[in-house]
């Protein structure tokens, strides 16, 4: 009986010779501890892609189990941080000596934050989709962080049209009156006849991807989420009482924005954050008026960086 099992990846030659940009696995499910600046380590359930290149045109294939076991080791024995991600990529390459010199890994998970409501300060959980990407190429490490942040956007055009209808309703209601009593106007404005129209708004999502500087030890997930929500002013809420809903309506009325406005707000904010060496922003307004969406995309404009 044979004493060893066949190893096709090592012993067989490629059917057709050629190099490959990436070979590996996707949709690997692992639990991880995430080291994010400004918060204790926390567990998340992640989906992972792990790849190395195949630079030897004659080699049959890579050793996928080695990538999986290295990822599993990090999951069991440590946290996902800048240093551990870099080491993981180096270990990917070392485990494929002579056939690979580049490595790539992507982690996707939801990062939960406790968020206070606007007035009542009630708290609830909000889940933010996060993607972390690491690439190691001939001694150079690049890290990208992406978050998706939902918010509300109220259309400036619709608001102007609604105001015009309210003005017309006011003129019609009080036409011919020489003196108008303030209390009478106050009462009238509290009726559906007084506010005859309201502007349309919609749930929107800002997709923001940033390149991270090399001197970070923990990921600035919370800093990036806070910067986005502070710039837009109308993030969706978790726990909400009536006073919170009223304040949310006020914020929407005072922060009218097209997708162009939202994109420029985020552009200005991210340009003021040196920790993010590059950025890519896609603003999606999921229209309530139209069947299609309104979108704006912008980048920092770094040479060789993100492109739209």
Secondary structure, DSSP 8 states (H G I E B T S, - for coil): --SS---HHHHSB-SS---EEEEEEEEEEEEEEE-BTTS--EEEEEEEEEEEEE--TTB----HHHHHHHHHHHHHHS-B-HHHHHHHHHHHHHTTTTT--EEEEEEEEEEEEEEE-SSS--EEEEEEEEEEEEEEETTEEEEEEEEEEEEEEE-HHHHHHHHHHHHHHHHHHTTT-SS--HHHHHHHHTSTTTS-----EEEEEEEEEEEE-TT-SSB-HHHHHHHHHHHHS-B--SS--HHHHHHHHHHHHHS---HHHHHHHHHHHHHT-TTEEEEEEEEEE--SSSSS-EEEEEE---TTS---
